[in-house]
């Protein structure tokens, strides 16, 4: 990476509950484009 990392200029309070987590079984078809975004990328990653 070129350059230095960017730093926030303002403190931001983080709560961690902004987006609910959805736990999905590993057996799920992660290449299903009707369910998951990313052109099948999640399925490719999960195969590894």
C-alpha positions in Angstrom: 0.0 0.0 0.0 1.2 3.4 -0.8 1.0 6.4 1.6 0.0 6.4 5.2 -3.2 5.0 6.7 -6.1 7.5 7.0 -7.2 8.4 10.5 -10.5 9.7 11.7 -10.6 13.4 12.7 -13.6 13.0 14.9 -14.3 10.4 17.6 -17.2 8.1 16.8 -19.0 6.0 19.4 -19.6 2.4 18.2 -22.3 0.2 19.7 -22.1 -2.9 17.5 -25.8 -3.4 17.2 -26.4 -1.3 14.0 -26.8 -4.4 11.9 -28.2 -7.7 13.2 -26.0 -10.8 12.6 -27.5 -13.7 10.7 -25.8 -17.0 11.4 -26.0 -19.3 8.4 -25.1 -23.0 8.3 -21.9 -23.9 6.3 -24.0 -26.3 4.3 -26.0 -23.3 2.8 -25.5 -22.8 -1.0 -23.5 -19.6 -0.8 -23.3 -19.5 -4.6 -27.0 -18.8 -4.8 -27.2 -15.4 -6.4 -30.8 -15.0 -5.5 -29.9 -15.0 -1.8 -26.3 -13.6 -1.7 -24.7 -10.6 -3.4 -21.3 -10.6 -4.9 -21.6 -12.7 -8.1 -20.9 -15.9 -6.3 -17.8 -14.6 -4.5 -19.1 -15.8 -1.0 -19.5 -19.3 -2.4 -15.9 -19.2 -3.8 -14.5 -18.0 -0.5 -16.4 -20.6 1.5 -15.1 -23.5 -0.6 -11.5 -22.6 0.6 
